[in-house]
Amino acid sequence: QVTLVESGGGLVQPGGSLRLSCVPSGRTFRGYAIGWFRQTPGKEREFVAAHSASGSSTHYADFVKGRFTFSKDNAKNTVYLQMSSLAPEDTAVYYCAVKGSGSYFTVYEYESDYDAWGQGTQVTVSS
């Protein structure tokens, strides 16, 4: 079982930027599809961005296109979610997740697709 640790959340003003990080404990991301999701109180976890295990494809939710960017640094064994032009409605707990089986080239956008989750990192956008 992979353990994931997110970091980088915090308080930012509207229009600001943050970069979230996710690191797996005890192994690399090699062969894993990776996703970022977010959740606000009283709502279901929603898809933000996801990356195929092959590394060839990345998908984004419509509400973050052009503002958020997924990246992976294999040398540092870290994935990132660069968030810019943040708005109050982006306030949420952000989670990274991995899927260790399935298609190497598929980008998985559903919470139920994923096998392991981090503990989440809080992002608050407020003036």
Secondary structure per residue as TSV (DSSP state, phi and psi in degrees):
chain	resnum	aa	ss	phi	psi
A	1	Q	-	360.0	128.7
A	2	V	-	-83.1	136.5
A	3	T	E	-106.1	129.6
A	4	L	E	-113.5	142.9
A	5	V	E	-127.7	118.3
A	6	E	E	-95.9	153.8
A	7	S	E	-155.0	171.2
A	8	G	-	105.3	-6.8
A	9	G	-	-70.8	172.6
A	10	G	E	162.6	-165.7
A	11	L	E	-99.1	129.5
A	12	V	E	-139.8	149.7
A	13	Q	-	-78.6	154.2
A	14	P	T	-53.0	136.6
A	15	G	T	90.1	-9.5
A	16	G	-	-82.2	-175.0
A	17	S	-	-133.1	154.2
A	18	L	E	-145.8	153.6
A	19	R	E	-123.6	118.4
A	20	L	E	-91.1	147.1
A	21	S	E	-124.0	153.0
A	22	C	E	-142.0	128.0
A	23	V	E	-126.9	133.4
A	24	P	E	-85.5	142.1
A	25	S	E	-93.5	123.4
A	26	G	S	88.5	-2.0
A	27	R	S	-161.4	179.3
A	28	T	-	-101.6	174.9
A	29	F	-	-83.0	-0.5
A	30	R	T	-56.1	126.1
A	31	G	T	85.1	0.5
A	32	Y	-	-104.7	136.2
A	33	A	E	-76.8	145.4
A	34	I	E	-129.2	140.1
A	35	G	E	-134.5	154.7
A	36	W	E	-118.2	133.6
A	37	F	E	-131.6	166.9
A	38	R	E	-143.0	158.1
A	39	Q	E	-147.0	135.7
A	40	T	-	-113.3	156.8
A	41	P	T	-54.5	132.6
A	42	G	T	82.0	0.2
A	43	K	S	-121.8	158.7
A	44	E	-	-74.6	157.4
A	45	R	-	-65.7	136.0
A	46	E	E	-122.0	149.9
A	47	F	E	-67.8	138.5
A	48	V	E	-117.6	-54.3
A	49	A	E	-158.1	154.8
A	50	A	E	-153.4	154.7
A	51	H	E	-134.4	134.2
A	52	S	-	-71.3	159.2
A	53	A	T	-62.6	-31.5
A	54	S	T	-69.5	-22.1
A	55	G	S	83.2	2.2
A	56	S	S	-88.5	-15.7
A	57	S	-	-138.2	142.2
A	58	T	E	-135.5	134.0
A	59	H	E	-117.1	151.5
A	60	Y	E	-129.5	148.7
A	61	A	-	-66.1	148.2
A	62	D	G	-57.3	-34.4
A	63	F	G	-75.3	-6.2
A	64	V	G	-117.8	-4.0
A	65	K	T	-58.9	130.8
A	66	G	T	85.6	-10.3
A	67	R	T	-113.8	-36.5
A	68	F	E	-110.5	146.1
A	69	T	E	-134.9	127.9
A	70	F	E	-88.0	139.2
A	71	S	E	-147.6	161.3
A	72	K	E	-137.2	131.2
A	73	D	E	-110.9	101.6
A	74	N	T	-66.0	-33.2
A	75	A	T	-65.5	-34.2
A	76	K	T	-96.2	-3.4
A	77	N	T	53.7	46.4
A	78	T	E	-137.2	141.6
A	79	V	E	-112.2	152.0
A	80	Y	E	-128.6	153.6
A	81	L	E	-127.0	103.2
A	82	Q	E	-84.1	121.4
A	83	M	E	-117.4	128.1
A	84	S	-	-132.3	170.2
A	85	S	S	49.2	45.8
A	86	L	-	-68.5	145.0
A	87	A	-	-125.8	159.5
A	88	P	G	-53.7	-32.2
A	89	E	G	-71.7	-7.0
A	90	D	G	-85.0	-4.6
A	91	T	-	-61.7	125.5
A	92	A	E	-178.2	170.5
A	93	V	E	-90.4	127.8
A	94	Y	E	-104.3	134.6
A	95	Y	E	-123.3	142.8
A	96	C	E	-105.0	154.9
A	97	A	E	-147.5	156.7
A	98	V	E	-132.3	153.2
A	99	K	E	-127.2	121.4
A	100	G	-	-95.9	-1.6
A	101	S	S	-133.1	176.6
A	102	G	S	99.8	-165.9
A	103	S	-	-69.9	135.8
A	104	Y	S	-69.3	-24.5
A	105	F	S	-108.7	-0.4
A	106	T	-	-85.4	141.6
A	107	V	-	-99.5	121.2
A	108	Y	-	-98.0	126.6
A	109	E	-	-114.6	2.8
A	110	Y	-	-108.8	139.2
A	111	E	G	-54.0	-40.2
A	112	S	G	-69.5	-12.0
A	113	D	G	-73.2	-22.5
A	114	Y	-	-95.5	147.4
A	115	D	S	-97.5	-31.2
A	116	A	E	-141.6	145.2
A	117	W	E	-131.9	151.4
A	118	G	B	-82.5	-178.8
A	119	Q	-	-84.4	-13.1
A	120	G	-	94.1	153.9
A	121	T	E	-135.0	132.7
A	122	Q	E	-79.8	130.5
A	123	V	E	-118.0	123.3
A	124	T	E	-122.7	123.2
A	125	V	E	-111.4	111.3
A	126	S	-	-159.3	148.1
A	127	S	-	-93.7	360.0
